[in-house]
Amino acid sequence: MSQNNIIESLTGKTTNKHKSRIPAKLDFLQSATGLILALFIVFHLIFESSILLGKESMYALTMMFEGEFFIEGGSPIFISVLAMVIFTIFIAHAFLAMRKFPSSYKEYMRYRTHAKLMNHEDTNLWFIQISSGFMLFFLGSIHLYTMMTQPQNIGPFASSDRIYSDLMWPMYLMLLVSVILHAAVGIYRLIVKWGWFDGKDAKANRIRNKKIIKLAVIFYLAIGIFSLLTYMKIGYDHQDNYGERYHLPNKVEHAN
C-alpha cells in the first residue's frame, strides 16, 4: 500500500486535502453486490417453488441447471460453481456491510435512542436489515456451503430428505424469513439512496415503492413457506426410502 493510500485511509482525505473517495467507492460496491444477491434471491425462490407444480417440474429445472441441454445427463458441478460464485459475492457484501454495523454497545445505544426519538420507519428498517444480515451471515453460509459440497443432493427426493429427515427445516425457515426481509429492505434502501423511480414526485413514489416492496415480501414469504411445507410432505412420505433419488416416470436413468 502506498503512502498516499495509507494517509487517505487514516484521515479520510487525500494528500491534496480533498475528501477521500474510498467511502463512496465502498458504498457503490456494497450496493452493487447487494443488488446482485437480491436479484439472485428473487429468481432462486421462484425456482425453488417449482416443487409446487410437482416433482417433475422441480426435477426438470434441476437438470437444466446441471447443464443437461448440452451435457447428456447433466453434471452437478455447474450448481457447485454457481454456489461458489454467489458465496464469493455474499462474503464480499457481508464484509462491506460490516462497516455500517455498530462497533460497540455505546454506538448501538446511540442508534436506538436516535431511532426512538425520530420514530422514523426508514430508520427502523435499517435495524431490521442489520439484524437479518447478521442471521444471514451464518444461515446463508451453511446453505451455500452445502450447495458447493453436495450439489448432487438436489432434487425432489434429495432436497426433501435433507429438509425433513435431516431436520434442516428449522434452519431453512429462519433462512427464508431473514433473506426475504434483508433483500426487501435492501432493495428499498437502494431505491431511496440512489433515487431510482423518484420521478417528479419523489415522496409519493417512495410511498408507492414501499407498498410494492411489502406486497413482494408477502408474496415471497407465501411461496417460500408453501414450498417448504411441500418439501416436508414429500420428505415425510419418502422417509422409509431415504437416500433414493427421483426417477422420471417411464425412465430408468438415475436421477438427482
Disulfide bonds with the S-S distance in Angstrom:
none
